[in-house]
Amino acid sequence: METNQILDEIREINLSYLLLAQQLLREDKVTAMYRLGVSEDVANILENLASSQLLKMATSNILLCRFRFDDRLVAEILSNHNRDRALVQSHATILMAGSPA
């Protein structure tokens, strides 16, 4: 993959993430903060971004979102398809809720 293509993909992911984050925050802030894994300060910033600011942030050469399952146990739980899906998601949710925002 060429560098320009990678940067385009990152920009697209960032823009999608920021638009989704704003939508979630405007609909239900508390739930959105939990789902996004962000603090109230970050939530306020994201919620109040103007379109021009949002586009400017999206053009960063780094991913603005990150995987929240940065420990092995949560990754294994979420990727295990042999168990009851609702139980797996509940278990992962409980573990991730204990992680700091």
Phi, psi and omega per residue, in radians:
M1 nan 2.337 3.138
E2 -1.360 2.755 -3.110
T3 -1.018 -0.766 -3.137
N4 -1.095 -0.665 3.129
Q5 -1.178 -0.708 3.108
I6 -1.101 -0.780 3.127
L7 -1.107 -0.649 3.073
D8 -1.108 -0.734 3.129
E9 -1.134 -0.738 3.108
I10 -1.084 -0.779 3.129
R11 -1.052 -0.742 -3.138
E12 -1.128 -0.751 3.101
I13 -1.097 -0.814 -3.139
N14 -1.044 -0.778 -3.131
L15 -1.117 -0.777 3.106
S16 -1.062 -0.768 3.139
Y17 -1.096 -0.811 -3.112
L18 -1.139 -0.716 3.102
L19 -1.121 -0.760 3.102
L20 -1.109 -0.764 -3.142
A21 -1.036 -0.795 3.115
Q22 -1.072 -0.771 -3.141
Q23 -1.074 -0.820 3.139
L24 -1.093 -0.759 -3.113
L25 -1.135 -0.633 -3.136
R26 -1.301 -0.455 3.134
E27 -1.455 -0.795 -3.115
D28 -2.731 1.661 -2.988
K29 -1.058 -0.790 -3.075
V30 -1.124 -0.817 3.116
T31 -1.127 -0.701 3.139
A32 -1.107 -0.737 3.121
M33 -1.046 -0.711 3.109
Y34 -1.164 -0.851 -3.107
R35 -1.126 -0.654 -3.128
L36 -1.442 -0.360 -3.109
G37 1.252 0.679 -3.123
V38 -2.076 2.719 3.097
S39 -1.360 2.997 3.126
E40 -1.138 -0.635 3.119
D41 -1.075 -0.820 3.130
V42 -1.159 -0.698 3.119
A43 -1.040 -0.743 3.123
N44 -1.099 -0.718 3.119
I45 -1.106 -0.867 -3.118
L46 -1.080 -0.736 -3.096
E47 -1.108 -0.564 -3.034
N48 -1.756 0.141 3.121
L49 -1.161 2.345 3.001
A50 -1.330 2.824 -3.133
S51 -0.981 -0.729 -3.140
S52 -1.130 -0.656 3.110
Q53 -1.196 -0.702 3.135
L54 -1.071 -0.808 3.122
L55 -1.119 -0.680 3.130
K56 -1.119 -0.762 3.101
M57 -1.117 -0.680 -3.090
A58 -1.115 -0.466 -3.099
T59 -1.423 0.106 3.071
S60 -1.048 2.666 3.123
N61 -1.581 0.215 3.060
I62 -2.148 2.658 3.081
L63 -1.240 2.297 -3.141
L64 -1.491 -0.398 3.080
C65 -1.729 2.834 3.117
R66 -2.518 2.754 3.054
F67 -1.240 2.347 -3.128
R68 -1.569 -0.231 -3.139
F69 -1.623 1.257 -3.102
D70 -1.603 0.321 2.931
D71 -2.163 2.691 -3.007
R72 -1.051 -0.719 -3.072
L73 -1.053 -0.842 -3.128
V74 -1.127 -0.728 3.120
A75 -1.061 -0.750 3.128
E76 -1.178 -0.698 3.135
I77 -1.083 -0.828 -3.092
L78 -1.188 -0.489 -3.103
S79 -1.625 -0.033 -3.116
N80 -1.456 1.937 -3.099
H81 -1.668 -0.009 -3.088
N82 -1.469 -0.254 -3.094
R83 -1.792 3.005 3.075
D84 -1.069 2.119 -3.036
R85 -1.037 -0.729 -3.137
A86 -1.119 -0.724 3.128
L87 -1.144 -0.740 3.124
V88 -1.075 -0.807 -3.126
Q89 -1.153 -0.662 3.107
S90 -1.114 -0.761 3.136
H91 -1.097 -0.797 3.124
A92 -1.107 -0.696 3.137
T93 -1.083 -0.747 3.126
I94 -1.097 -0.773 3.124
L95 -1.123 -0.749 -3.108
M96 -1.256 -0.488 3.117
A97 -1.137 -0.481 3.113
G98 -1.365 -0.170 3.126
S99 -1.416 2.504 3.115
P100 -1.192 2.596 3.132
A101 -1.288 nan nan
